[in-house]
Amino acid sequence: MNSTGNKIAFLGQDQSGLDDGRVYIYSPDRQKIQVHDTHHALSRLGDHISEEETISGFNQNGTIRPVDLKWDERDPSLLCVHYQGESDNLLVCYWATDNGLIEQEEVRFPENSRTFLSLRAPFFVFSSNDDVVCHPLRDFVGLENCDDTTRSALLDFSRQMAIGDLDAAFNSIKLIKNERVWLNLAKRCVFTKRLDVAKVCLANMGNARAAAALRKAQKEPELEAQIAMLALQLGLVPEAEKLYKQAKRYDLLNKFYQVRT
């Protein structure tokens, strides 16, 4: 049950009594059950399993399955599913929305971790042999000690980003005066290809050099080439290389390699 008591998450069984590998969300106030098929997450735990296979196929051999569910201790819509394979453990966080579960992020167990204890944003909490290990959520890297106001704003930012509403995500954090927050958002812009938001991020970071480089890059006709320059300015070198290749700008890719050698 989540922190406000209005959603209950559970795993189910098929008619033969075996785990069916699905996540069920029951909303008592709405008298509604949502069913989430998680084969896309399970496929990442085995190289021999393709993304086209169904979840029932995974459970026939019983090697990969969801084994536990944990709601965030404070946010009532953030749910973490623990998947277990023969030699691997994967945690996938989802936002529970009226339209079903929307994936937020995934993380494998940190080295030497034994048990997933809880989700308490900004941390996944694990037990180790002789201690407790805290692993930050993706959007909280470098912001692990933020105050409650920033934490709530970042969670709303994460939620809106996962849903795909980048404008709402930007509005969630526009009043935050923390350079690390804007850096994280700027890096996200590389993957969402939102140069308009990236410009705002760089301005809030006070990064005039990167802003100037981005303005110059916007003269290039291909969006990917423009985004590649943003990636370079933010230290996302592998992403920049991929973007230049996507744009088929081998002249810029050659310059990229010359600078890196």
Secondary structure, 3 states (H helix, E strand, C coil): CCCCCCCEEEEEECCCCCEEEEEEEEECCCCEEEEEECHHHHHHHCCCCCCCCCHHHHHHHCCCEEEEEEEECCCCCEEEEEEECCCCEEEEEEEEECCEEEEEEEEECCCCEEEEEEEECCEEEEEECCCEEEEECHHHCCCCCCCHHHHHHHHHHHHHHHHCCHHHHHHHHCCCCCHHHHHHHHHHHHHHCCHHHHHHHHHHHCCHHHHHHHHHHCCCCCHHHHHHHHHHHCCCHHHHHHHHHHHCCHHHHHHHHHHHC
